[in-house]
């Protein structure tokens, strides 16, 4: 017994160490199982829904989506909707579009609507349109159910398109354009604003080429026909189905106003020209007056030389005293005759 007791004592620690290892392994396995059950529990409901809908999405794919920060519920439900609608869209395509910033439910809804309307729309095209920022679902709806665009648009301050016929009468027009989306030109195609601008341009051109505004009022459908023949939907994301003239009102007589403005302008030009000629005449009159004063000054200066000449004549003996008296008598006689005739005032220089 003494030999067996030490052996039992030596085997006891070894047995307890083995139990600890077993317990540790069992604990780790239990923790792993709990983690797996927790993870599976988060996705089991979605997995069952996908499985029963025949839109299988594996648990590993769901775990990978969660690790890649992808909304698992959005992808699974979009996959279920696509499969139920008969679309061949894989989970990888949905996830890729989600990671690219696309609106996965909106694209799936658009594909379902396009399939129901018998519109050929592939997943790659739909994803590209969505990534371009266009509302694909609204585009498909517009392709199935055409919409009406008011011309001019609601964003403009003016409520009508104004144009002037050749006879000068202004017409105010409001039109309604019925369009449907052209899916093939949705990426890179012009928007509604381009359609509104082109229709407005066509209306203005058609009215402007009309000889009389009455003809336009009698046949408003000619505006629609002329504008439709212009191919206004080229390069746009829409196909114009019809252009209808909603209302036409007669505006102002623009031709008469322009003629009146031109007449006023001509009148002002004539007045300015007359004022210019008057100013020139006044200036010329002043010049003549100045020339007259100058000539009178020369006459006065010349008369001032007469006494000097007479003095020189007296000194030289060429002029006698009797000659002087005869000259004075002649001057007095001339003055008397002028006073009697009433022309003395006109004869005096300087007056």
Beta strands, then each sheet from edge to edge (+ up, - down):
strand 1: 147-151
strand 2: 161-164
strand 3: 169-181
strand 4: 238-253
sheet 1: 1+ 3- 2+
sheet 2: 1+ 3- 4+
end
